[in-house]
Amino acid sequence: MARRPLPRILSTGSAQITRSRELARTAADSATDVLHPLITITRGLRRLASAGRRKWAETPRDKRGPLLFLMASMVLVVALMPYGPLLCVTTLMAAAAWQGRDRTPPDPEGPDESQTQRLQALYEALVPYFSTTEDAAPLYAHGGEWAKAFASYEFDGSGRITDLEIRYPAYFPDGEAEARARVEHLLSAKSGRGREYHFTWDEEGNTLTVTVLPPLPTDITAQRFVTAPGETVLGFTDPSQVPRTLPLTHGEEQRDVPPVVWRTGIRSTEPHLLVVGRPGSGTSTLLRSIALQSLRYGDVLVVDGGGTGEYACLTGRDGVLGIEVGLAGALAALEWAAQETERRLIAANQARQAGHPPPDDTKRPLWILLDRPTAFTHLAEADGRKDPQSLLQVPLRHGRAAQVTVVVAEQFDSLDTLSEAVRQHTRARVVLGPAPADLLEAILGARPHTTPVDHVPPGRGYARLGTGPVHRLQVPATPDPYDDATSDAHRQAVLDLLPARTAPADGETLPVPAEAVAAESS
């Protein structure tokens, strides 16, 4: 993704702050180098003075008088000696320099015994993968030296590997995904399970770098992101994956976090999105987050196949065209969406032929959010009616030119029920929750460069936009504000982003839960 410049105030201020910090750090380092001898002597004098005070406190009272007389005599002798004061000051400075030296024990060179055993065990485990019987001088052999194979290594406080650079022979098929996957699985198992590892294969240099990734932040709540029209924040990822950051607020704290930005519109190469996950993995949370962001610039139509009321907070809001939870309503809404897409295409085409700009009613983005549409497929088959997914062919095929975006969220066990049009035209993909590597590759089209773990927080997964790289993803917390299990902070964050409530077209008043009224008034 191309870097987009931040607002002038943010970019200029951040650059000035960064330069000021660098100058202050450089000045502090230079001053420390120049004043190091003085700092050492001052520290030594302080230690000598502390030792003198302790010696004086330990001396009995009846012996303090003779001690003072002895010290005065020594001072008088030194004062009367030739060059006595100079020698005394020199001796005192030397003693202070000796006492003020840095007594921190140096770090041990090389790994300790336990770390050596861990590296040797890892080396022995890699022998079957990086050695052949035809190699006359194998780099990997049972009982060989691990120091030749491991260029660098780092350990954490618990003695587990956090960073490792591995050399491997040139004949290893590092261009084959299966061969890489076997080595990555072995390294993640031997280095410690329960952590995510990032693997960087240097095929030219025949080196593999293994790095332990820190967990992604899970405390980012829904808020107004600094994005342009047509940009949607799916979540947040590692700093090394994207060349852009967004300024976020967390309580009174402000920080910059790298986002995964999905671009829609006429110039988008991935105009539609497919979200897949397990129950409770955060697929509905991601759809709510997308809905709140899209309502700033467009209209939203929600089709909820789960029927759990996850989107009740959007009912009657400005820009929300409808929320359908039944088969009849879903068919009517999607049929209207298909006709609206055709109408926009015809109106825009007529305007171009006449030499006029497209009409304004064709420029406002239309978002169609479908949560578990396969649930309607089973109902339609049982009732002998049309599958609602068949009505998505026109919005999916021509939605980019008509400013229509389709977002589909489905579970793993219902992927086979998705229509061919949905699978073919949703080139932006998100997978949430724990999933094996082969399933991630089947959905995303590429294997992640990190090892998936078995236990992840809600909203955690992977994202791939078209043919781009696979990113780790953490969806911002956007829970249902009407859910009793939602915290007050998260509830208020979502309610602050909701548009104003408007009356329905038939003039009826929508019922609002009492807890929602209390939260909005607070």
C-alpha positions in Angstrom: 0.0 0.0 0.0 1.3 3.4 -0.9 2.1 5.9 1.8 -0.4 8.6 2.3 0.8 11.9 3.9 -0.6 12.7 7.3 -2.2 16.1 7.9 0.3 18.9 7.8 0.1 19.6 11.6 0.6 16.0 12.5 3.5 15.3 10.0 5.3 18.5 10.7 4.9 18.3 14.5 6.0 14.7 14.5 9.1 15.4 12.4 10.1 18.3 14.7 9.6 16.3 17.8 11.7 13.4 16.4 14.5 15.7 15.4 14.5 17.4 18.8 14.7 14.1 20.5 17.5 12.9 18.3 19.5 16.2 19.0 18.9 15.9 22.8 19.9 12.3 22.8 23.1 13.1 20.8 24.0 16.0 23.1 23.4 13.8 26.2 25.7 11.1 24.8 28.4 13.6 23.9 28.3 15.2 27.3 28.4 11.8 29.0 31.6 10.9 27.0 33.3 14.2 27.8 32.4 14.3 31.5 32.9 10.6 32.1 36.2 11.1 34.2 34.6 13.8 36.3 31.5 11.6 36.8 33.7 8.7 37.9 35.7 10.8 40.4 32.6 12.4 41.8 31.0 9.0 42.3 34.2 7.8 44.0 34.4 10.8 46.3 30.8 10.1 47.3 31.6 6.5 48.1 34.7 7.5 50.1 32.7 10.1 52.1 30.0 7.4 52.8 32.7 5.0 54.0 34.2 7.7 56.2 30.8 8.5 57.8 30.2 4.8 58.4 33.7 4.4 60.0 33.1 7.4 62.2 29.7 6.1 63.3 31.3 2.7 64.2 34.0 4.3 66.3 33.3 4.3 70.1 32.9 7.7 71.7 35.9 7.3 73.9 38.2 6.8 71.0 36.9 9.6 68.8 39.2 12.2 70.5 42.5 10.4 69.8 41.3 9.7 66.3 40.7 13.4 65.7 44.1 14.2 67.1 45.8 11.6 64.8 44.0 13.0 61.7 45.0 16.6 62.6 48.6 15.5 63.0 48.6 13.8 59.6 47.2 17.0 58.0 49.9 19.1 59.7 52.6 16.8 58.5 51.3 16.7 55.0 51.0 20.5 54.9 54.7 20.9 56.1 56.1 18.4 53.6 57.4 19.7 50.2 54.7 19.1 47.6 52.6 17.5 50.3 49.3 19.0 49.5 49.8 18.2 45.8 50.6 14.6 46.5 47.6 14.4 48.9 45.2 15.7 46.3 46.7 13.4 43.6 46.3 10.4 45.9 42.8 11.3 46.8 41.8 11.7 43.2 43.3 8.3 42.3 41.5 6.6 45.2 38.2 8.3 44.1 38.7 7.2 40.5 39.3 3.6 41.8 36.3 3.6 44.0 34.1 5.3 41.4 34.8 2.8 38.6 31.9 0.8 37.1 31.6 -2.4 39.1 28.8 -3.9 36.9 29.9 -7.4 36.0 30.4 -7.7 32.2 27.9 -9.7 30.3 29.0 -13.3 29.7 30.3 -13.9 26.2 28.3 -16.5 24.4 25.4 -18.6 25.6 25.3 -20.3 29.0 25.0 -24.0 29.5 21.2 -24.2 29.2 21.2 -21.9 26.1 23.9 -24.0 24.5 21.9 -27.2 25.1 18.8 -25.5 23.5 20.8 -24.4 20.4 22.4 -27.8 20.1 19.1 -29.6 20.3 17.7 -27.2 17.6 20.7 -27.9 15.4 20.2 -31.6 15.7 16.6 -31.3 14.9 17.4 -29.4 11.6 19.9 -32.0 10.4 17.3 -34.2 8.5 16.1 -31.1 6.7 19.4 -29.4 5.8 21.6 -32.4 5.0 22.0 -35.1 2.3 24.2 -38.1 2.1 25.9 -36.8 -1.1 27.3 -33.7 0.7 31.0 -34.2 1.3 31.3 -31.4 3.9 27.9 -31.0 5.4 27.0 -27.9 7.4 24.5 -30.0 9.3 25.5 -33.4 10.7 24.7 -35.3 13.9 27.2 -34.3 16.5 28.3 -31.3 14.5 29.0 -27.7 15.6 26.0 -25.5 15.9 28.1 -22.3 15.9 28.8 -22.7 12.2 25.1 -22.9 11.3 23.7 -20.2 13.7 25.1 -16.8 12.8 23.4 -14.9 15.6 20.9 -15.6 18.4 19.1 -13.9 21.3 17.3 -15.2 24.3 14.7 -13.7 26.6 14.7 -13.8 30.4 13.1 -17.3 30.5 15.9 -18.7 28.3 13.8 -19.1 25.1 15.0 -18.0 21.7 13.7 -14.6 20.5 15.9 -14.0 17.5 17.9 -16.5 15.4 19.7 -16.3 12.1 20.2 -19.7 10.5 22.5 -20.6 7.6 21.4 -23.4 5.4 23.1 -25.2 2.4 22.4 -23.9 -1.1 20.8 -27.1 -2.3 17.9 -26.8 0.1 14.7 -26.1 -1.9 13.9 -22.8 -0.3 11.6 -21.9 -3.2 9.1 -24.7 -2.4 6.4 -23.8 0.0 6.1 -27.3 1.5 9.8 -27.4 2.3 9.6 -24.0 4.0 6.5 -25.0 5.9 8.2 -28.1 7.4 11.2 -26.1 8.6 9.0 -23.3 10.0 6.8 -25.8 11.9 9.9 -27.5 13.4 11.4 -24.2 14.5 8.2 -22.9 16.1 7.8 -26.2 18.0 11.4 -26.3 19.2 11.7 -22.6 20.1 8.6 -22.6 22.2 4.9 -22.9 21.5 2.3 -20.3 22.2 4.3 -17.5 20.4 4.1 -16.1 16.9 7.3 -16.3 14.8 8.1 -14.3 11.7 10.3 -16.1 9.1 12.4 -14.2 6.6 13.9 -16.3 3.9 16.9 -14.8 2.1 17.2 -17.1 -0.9 20.2 -15.3 -2.3 22.2 -15.5 0.9 20.9 -18.9 2.0 19.9 -17.6 5.5 16.7 -17.8 7.5 15.9 -15.2 10.2 13.4 -16.3 12.9 12.0 -13.4 15.0 9.4 -13.6 17.8 6.7 -11.1 17.2 5.2 -9.1 20.1 1.4 -9.4 20.5 -0.7 -6.8 18.7 -2.5 -4.3 20.9 -6.0 -5.3 21.8 -7.0 -2.1 23.7 -7.8 0.0 20.6 -11.4 0.9 20.6 -13.7 2.2 17.9 -13.0 5.9 17.1 -12.8 8.3 14.2 -9.7 7.4 12.2 -7.8 9.9 10.2 -8.6 8.6 6.7 -9.7 9.9 3.4 -13.0 9.1 1.7 -12.8 5.6 0.2 -10.4 4.4 2.9 -11.5 1.9 5.5 -9.4 0.7 8.5 -9.8 -3.0 8.9 -7.5 -3.2 11.9 -3.9 -2.8 13.0 -0.7 -4.7 12.2 3.0 -4.8 12.8 5.1 -1.6 12.3 7.4 -3.4 9.8 4.5 -4.4 7.5 3.1 -1.0 6.4 4.8 2.3 5.8 2.0 4.4 7.4 0.7 5.1 10.9 -2.5 6.6 12.3 -2.8 8.8 15.3 -5.0 7.1 17.9 -6.3 8.0 21.3 -6.5 5.6 24.2 -8.0 7.5 27.1 -5.7 10.4 27.7 -2.8 8.7 25.8 -2.1 9.3 22.2 0.0 7.0 20.0 0.7 6.1 16.4 -0.3 2.6 15.2 0.2 1.1 11.8 -3.1 0.3 10.1 -4.3 -2.1 7.5 -6.2 0.2 5.1 -8.7 -1.1 2.5 -9.4 1.2 -0.3 -12.7 1.1 -2.2 -14.2 3.1 -5.0 -13.7 3.4 -8.8 -9.9 3.1 -8.7 -9.9 0.2 -6.2 -8.4 -3.1 -7.3 -10.2 -5.0 -4.5 -13.7 -3.5 -4.3 -15.3 -6.2 -2.2 -14.4 -8.0 1.0 -14.8 -11.5 2.4 -14.5 -12.1 6.1 -14.2 -15.6 7.5 -14.0 -16.8 11.1 -15.2 -19.0 13.8 -18.1 -18.1 16.1 -16.9 -15.5 18.6 -13.8 -14.6 16.5 -14.9 -11.1 15.7 -16.5 -11.1 12.3 -19.6 -9.2 13.4 -17.3 -6.8 15.2 -15.4 -6.1 12.0 -18.7 -5.5 10.1 -19.8 -3.1 12.7 -16.5 -1.2 12.5 -16.8 -1.0 8.7 -20.4 0.2 9.0 -19.5 3.0 11.4 -16.7 4.2 9.1 -18.7 3.9 5.9 -21.6 6.0 7.4 -19.4 9.0 7.4 -19.5 9.2 3.6 -22.1 6.8 2.3 -25.2 4.7 2.9 -25.4 1.2 4.4 -27.7 -1.8 3.9 -27.3 -4.6 6.4 -28.5 -8.2 5.9 -28.1 -10.3 9.0 -28.4 -14.0 8.4 -27.5 -14.8 12.0 -30.6 -13.0 13.3 -28.9 -12.3 16.7 -29.6 -8.6 16.7 -25.9 -7.6 16.4 -26.7 -4.5 14.4 -29.7 -3.2 16.3 -27.7 -0.1 17.2 -27.8 1.0 13.5 -31.6 0.8 13.3 -33.1 4.2 12.3 -29.8 5.9 12.0 -29.1 8.5 9.3 -27.6 6.7 6.3 -28.8 3.2 7.2 -31.2 2.1 4.5 -32.3 -1.0 6.3 -31.4 -4.0 8.5 -33.0 -7.2 7.2 -33.1 -10.4 9.4 -35.7 -12.4 7.5 -35.6 -14.2 4.1 -38.3 -12.1 2.5 -36.7 -8.8 3.6 -33.2 -10.0 2.5 -34.6 -10.9 -1.0 -36.3 -7.6 -1.3 -33.3 -5.6 -0.1 -30.8 -7.4 -2.3 -33.1 -7.2 -5.4 -33.3 -3.4 -4.8 -29.5 -3.3 -4.5 -29.1 -5.0 -7.8 -31.6 -2.6 -9.5 -29.9 0.4 -7.8 -26.5 -0.8 -9.2 -28.0 -1.0 -12.7 -29.6 2.4 -12.4 -26.3 4.0 -11.4 -24.5 2.4 -14.3 -27.1 3.5 -16.8 -27.2 7.1 -15.3 -23.5 7.4 -15.3 -23.2 6.0 -18.9 -25.8 8.5 -20.2 -24.0 11.4 -18.5 -20.7 10.4 -20.1 -22.3 10.1 -23.5 -23.8 13.6 -23.1 -20.5 15.0 -22.0 -21.7 15.7 -18.4 -20.3 14.6 -15.1 -22.0 11.7 -13.4 -25.1 12.6 -11.3 -24.7 13.2 -7.6 -26.9 10.3 -6.7 -24.5 7.9 -8.3 -21.4 9.2 -6.5 -22.5 8.5 -2.9 -21.1 5.1 -1.9 -23.5 2.3 -1.1 -22.3 -0.4 1.2 -24.0 -3.8 1.4 -23.0 -5.7 4.5 -24.0 -9.4 4.7 -23.5 -11.4 7.9 -23.8 -15.1 7.3 -25.8 -15.1 4.0 -25.6 -18.8 3.7 -28.2 -19.1 6.5 -30.8 -17.7 4.0 -29.6 -20.2 1.4 -30.8 -23.1 3.4 -34.1 -21.3 4.2 -34.6 -20.5 0.5 -34.0 -24.2 -0.5 -36.5 -25.4 2.0 -39.1 -22.8 1.0 -38.5 -23.2 -2.8 -37.5 -19.6 -3.2 -34.5 -17.8 -4.9 -31.2 -17.9 -3.1 -30.3 -14.3 -2.0 -26.7 -14.8 -3.0 -27.8 -15.0 -6.7 -28.9 -11.3 -6.4 -25.3 -10.4 -5.6 -23.9 -11.0 -9.0 -24.7 -7.5 -10.4 -23.3 -5.6 -7.3 -20.3 -7.8 -7.2 -19.5 -7.6 -10.9 -20.3 -4.0 -11.5 -20.2 -2.5 -8.1 -16.8 -0.8 -8.5 -18.0 1.4 -11.3 -21.3 2.1 -9.5 -19.7 3.0 -6.1 -21.3 -0.1 -4.6 -19.2 -2.2 -2.1 -20.2 -5.7 -0.9 -18.8 -7.1 2.4 -19.6 -10.7 3.2 -18.9 -12.4 6.6 -19.2 -16.1 6.9 -18.0 -19.0 9.1 -15.5 -21.7 8.2 -18.1 -24.5 8.1 -20.3 -22.7 5.6 -17.6 -21.7 3.1 -18.7 -24.4 0.6 -22.2 -22.9 0.5 -20.9 -19.5 -0.7 -21.8 -18.8 -4.3 -19.2 -18.7 -7.1 -19.7 -15.0 -7.6 -18.9 -14.2 -4.0 -15.7 -16.3 -4.0 -14.6 -14.9 -7.3 -15.2 -11.2 -6.8 -14.2 -10.8 -3.1 -10.5 -10.4 -3.6 -9.9 -8.7 -0.3 -9.9 -11.4 2.4 -9.8 -11.4 6.2 -9.5 -14.5 8.4 -10.2 -14.1 12.1 -9.7 -16.6 14.9 -7.4 -19.6 15.1 -7.0 -21.6 11.8 -4.5 -24.1 10.4 -1.9 -22.8 7.9 -3.3 -24.8 5.0 -6.8 -23.3 5.6 -5.3 -19.8 5.8 -3.5 -20.4 2.5 -6.7 -21.7 0.8 -8.7 -18.6 1.8 -6.0 -15.9 1.5 -4.3 -17.3 -1.5 -0.9 -17.2 0.2 0.7 -18.6 3.4 1.4 -16.1 6.2 5.0 -15.5 7.1 4.1 -16.1 10.7 3.1 -19.2 12.6 -0.6 -19.2 13.6 -1.3 -20.0 17.3 -4.1 -21.9 18.8 -5.4 -19.3 21.2 -5.9 -15.7 20.1 -8.0 -12.8 21.4 -11.3 -11.9 19.6 -10.6 -9.8 16.4 -7.2 -11.3 15.9 -6.4 -12.8 12.5 -4.8 -12.2 9.1 -5.7 -9.9 6.1 -4.7 -9.9 2.5 -5.8 -7.3 0.0 -5.7 -8.8 -3.5 -2.2 -10.0 -4.4 -0.5 -8.1 -1.6 1.3 -9.5 1.4 -0.5 -11.2 4.3 -0.7 -9.0 7.3 -1.3 -9.8 10.9 -4.5 -8.1 11.9 -6.2 -6.9 15.1 -9.7 -5.5 14.6 -10.5 -2.4 16.8 -12.9 -3.3 19.6 -16.4 -2.4 18.3 -18.9 -4.5 20.3 -22.6 -4.3 20.3 -23.5 -1.4 22.6 -26.8 -3.0 23.6 -25.1 -6.1 24.8 -25.0 -6.4 28.6 -21.5 -7.8 28.6 -20.1 -4.7 26.9 -18.1 -2.4 29.1 -19.2 1.2 29.6 -16.1 2.6 27.9 -16.6 0.4 24.8 -20.3 1.1 24.7 -19.8 4.8 24.8 -17.1 4.7 22.2 -19.5 3.0 19.7 -22.5 5.3 20.6 -20.4 8.4 20.0 -19.8 7.2 16.4 -23.4 6.5 15.6 -25.2 9.0 13.3 -28.2 10.8 14.5 -31.4 8.7 14.8 -34.1 9.6 12.2 -37.7 8.4 12.1 -38.6 5.6 9.6 -40.4 6.4 6.4 -43.7 5.2 7.7 -43.5 7.6 10.6 -43.4 4.9 13.3 -41.3 5.4 16.4 -38.6 2.8 16.9 -38.3 1.2 20.3 -35.0 1.9 22.0 -33.7 -0.3 24.8 -33.6 1.5 28.2 -29.9 0.8 28.7 -29.1 2.4 25.3 -31.1 5.6 26.3 -29.2 5.7 29.6 -25.8 5.3 27.8 -26.6 7.9 25.2 -27.7 10.5 27.8 -24.6 9.9 30.0 
